[in-house]
Amino acid sequence: MKLRITPRAANLEYAIRDIVVAAKQYQKRENKEPLYLNIGDPNKYDWETPRFMKDALCEATKDRNNGYAPSEGEDEVKRAAADKEKRVNGIDVNPDRIIVTSGVSEAIQFLMGSLVEPGSEFLVPGPAYPPYISYVSFFGGEPITYRTDEENDWIPDTDDIRSKINGKTRGILVINPNNPTGAVYDKKTLTEIANIAGEYELPLISDEIYDQLTYDTPQTPMVKAAGDVPVVGFNGISKVYLAPGWRVGYAYFHDEDNELELLRDAMVRQARVRICTNAPTQFAAAAALRSDGSHIPEMMSRLRERRDLIYKRLNEIDSISTRLPQAAFYIMPRIELKDRWNSDKEFVLDVLNSTGVVFVPGSGFCKTYGAAHFRSVFLPPPEMIENAMDRLEDFMTKHKK
């Protein structure tokens, strides 16, 4: 058979899961279970989806909600999402201008499928959640990463954003709170970015999936900082509500004069082609979004303990340094490669093959601003984090230079 695979598919990368291929090879070769610190899935560790959500999912299947749902999403979950945005973030969102998606990842696909064409460019933070970069490339565009300042807790460099806008630019993305750095952006910076988007009449996208997972500084929704600049917001239940496998996210369109209507329509058209998001989980997601979030304080207390532990341990290891994450459950340490490793990817693979600990290469989040870094989650129990850090410390001691 003669197969001619398109370069857009053959060259797709997703660093967070690509590293699992090497981990499986390690497991087969060494007959040892790797220590996975690569993926932001709380349920892989000692976290549980709240019981009321699981009960709501069971009830949804019993109530005959097992057929196709509307392509834009069930009205119940759209209303619940709008109510949650008002209650939690203090912003007004019209339920009729919400699209329910299979996680934020599908919203990213719909967005880039609507805005990106061969030769166009899209501004994304460097480093950024990899699917943004991957989908821009998949649709023939070029992802342009703007600098976030590590020494200033990974806050965006707005001068760099402005300098990278040209006639090919199709939009500006903000991820706040940020994956992979755990940064929380201040309102002044958000307003500056919004003003740039407004000045150049560019769509402004704000991924806020970690909105309630902040430690000390509350997240400022982009809508609150943007004034009359239109905003497309992404959110969902995967992280805050501990249900990543349910694949329920949403996109909302916030504007004053329906300036984003053409974009909403283009994304809905793609939603129709894929039929719908899982129907029973939509009804259970509505129960989550309507809830009082009573599970969150304990969740954040446990995460804070684990964050503080991994932050302390990493900064005690030779040739490794890191900033303290202000949100989510990721940390992005810098590694002094010197002449020991040619790249952060080579470093991560060496750590994996020598210790069994699985991290993600920083260049998988941005080849420029993620280089010479790696990302770890701190979702595992403290004893697993200690084990992983002991192994990493021993590894670095052996490679001390």
Summary of the structure (lengths in Angstrom):
residues: 401
radius of gyration: 20.9
end to end distance: 51.7
largest distance: 64.0
contacts: 1405
relative contact order: 0.17
helix: 45%
strand: 15%
